[in-house]
Amino acid sequence: MSRARQTVTLTADLVILTIRDGALCVLLVERKNEPFQGRMALPGGFLRGDESLEQTAARELAEETGLDAAALQLQQVGVYSAPNRDPRRPRAVTCAYLAIAPNLPVPVAGSDARTAHWLPVAEAADTALAFDHDRILADAVELARTLLQFSTIATAFCGPEFTIADLREVYEAVWGVVLDKPNFHRKVTDAEGFVVATGGKRSSPTGRPAALYRAGDAAELVPPMMRSRFGT
């Protein structure tokens, strides 16, 4: 039995994460147009002309939020192809991209976005996002949490010199848990090339001075900081 061929429309969606005021936040836009007018959504849009999906993602990010994708390291979260996931097209397939980075600017809404802003992930998870963006966001957050297990990206969210407590706060924000302080300290300092002691200390009004560290040369964590080993 033969089946009619279907026309597939391609889109790109972006999950941009950062830490603001100690909370993991996601970049969301309020949709100006139907479908889902007035609903919050991830930035993204349709593939145009001879663009690659990566170029589409960069263009849509700039048009809808004013952020420059060239300053971010985008990686693919997954491809989403459920029928009727977009009411405008019966077969709209999207490729979702993730970037997690520190010190990202306040977004400026443009294109078909009414507003654009950072929203804590915990709050976004309780918001009915447009399309299937709830699922995409959940998948991307899980990928970001995995990145912190195997890479040294967490140090990018700290200053040039930082304490182990500063670094622990990054993990707690992304993982959404409270970590055991001695266990975390031991695992961080045991990981080869993760952090390097500077010999300096930061004074504390409530206790003894805390040792200062800087980021090491490693890009991957050996051994990894597995969440399961922290009881999460």
Beta strands, then each sheet from edge to edge (+ up, - down):
strand 1: 9-20
strand 2: 23-31
strand 3: 40-41
strand 4: 44-46
strand 5: 75-80
strand 6: 92-100
strand 7: 113-120
strand 8: 195-204
strand 9: 207-215
sheet 1: 3+ 2- 1+ 4-
sheet 2: 3+ 2- 1+ 6+ 5-
sheet 3: 3+ 2- 7+
sheet 4: 8+ 9-
end
